[in-house]
Amino acid sequence: MQKIKELQDDLKYLKLPYLSENIDKLTLEAAKKNMSHIDFLTSIISMEIAGKNERAAERRIQQAHLPYIKTLD
């Protein structure tokens, strides 16, 4: 458990928030699926990239100061 905490701290330092918050679940899942190291790394890096893209889009929308969302309802 100490290794996971250490890894979480390192991931926070590297500014990888998704991995930092989910690394324990992701490592357990990888062990259950018997994933290779390269498959595991590819998977978690893809997840972090997707999270960063999502947060960037949200931040851009917020910074645009768009008016409230209009719907057709």
C-alpha positions as MATLAB code, in Angstrom:
seq = 'MQKIKELQDDLKYLKLPYLSENIDKLTLEAAKKNMSHIDFLTSIISMEIAGKNERAAERRIQQAHLPYIKTLD';
ca = [
       0.000    0.000    0.000;
       2.944    2.292    0.661;
       4.057    1.914   -2.969;
       0.623    3.011   -4.230;
       0.705    6.110   -1.993;
       4.205    6.912   -3.213;
       3.089    6.472   -6.816;
       0.041    8.698   -6.250;
       2.274   11.436   -4.839;
       4.614   11.161   -7.814;
       1.708   11.300  -10.260;
       0.362   14.417   -8.523;
       3.802   15.990   -8.776;
       3.856   15.210  -12.499;
       0.378   16.768  -12.760;
      -1.361   13.585  -13.868;
      -4.574   13.922  -11.846;
      -6.630   11.138  -13.415;
      -3.902    8.573  -12.863;
      -3.212    9.852   -9.365;
      -6.845    9.430   -8.350;
      -7.382    6.060  -10.028;
      -4.039    4.248  -10.021;
      -5.047    1.746   -7.336;
      -8.144    0.644   -9.272;
      -6.275    0.629  -12.572;
      -3.444   -1.554  -11.253;
      -5.896   -4.057   -9.752;
      -7.821   -4.215  -13.017;
      -4.602   -4.718  -14.998;
      -3.575   -7.549  -12.672;
      -6.971   -9.235  -13.074;
      -6.747   -8.965  -16.854;
      -3.120  -10.117  -16.782;
      -2.120   -7.145  -18.974;
       1.421   -6.725  -20.227;
       3.371   -3.695  -19.070;
       3.148   -2.012  -22.452;
      -0.619   -2.598  -22.694;
      -1.080   -1.194  -19.203;
       0.996    1.908  -19.939;
      -0.751    2.475  -23.256;
      -4.126    2.182  -21.569;
      -3.458    4.534  -18.654;
      -1.724    7.140  -20.807;
      -4.691    7.149  -23.193;
      -7.026    7.663  -20.233;
      -4.954   10.574  -18.931;
      -4.887   12.201  -22.373;
      -8.670   11.865  -22.680;
      -9.099   13.443  -19.248;
      -6.769   16.323  -20.101;
      -8.621   16.971  -23.358;
     -11.958   16.986  -21.537;
     -10.711   19.383  -18.847;
      -9.170   21.646  -21.509;
     -12.471   21.843  -23.397;
     -14.358   22.642  -20.182;
     -11.793   25.321  -19.305;
     -12.055   26.912  -22.761;
     -15.833   27.008  -22.552;
     -15.617   28.631  -19.135;
     -13.060   31.180  -20.310;
     -15.205   32.080  -23.315;
     -17.873   33.497  -20.971;
     -20.598   32.214  -23.238;
     -24.176   33.104  -22.342;
     -26.295   30.468  -20.706;
     -27.080   27.358  -22.707;
     -30.265   27.657  -24.731;
     -32.340   24.602  -25.496;
     -35.253   23.993  -27.806;
     -37.526   22.941  -24.928;
];
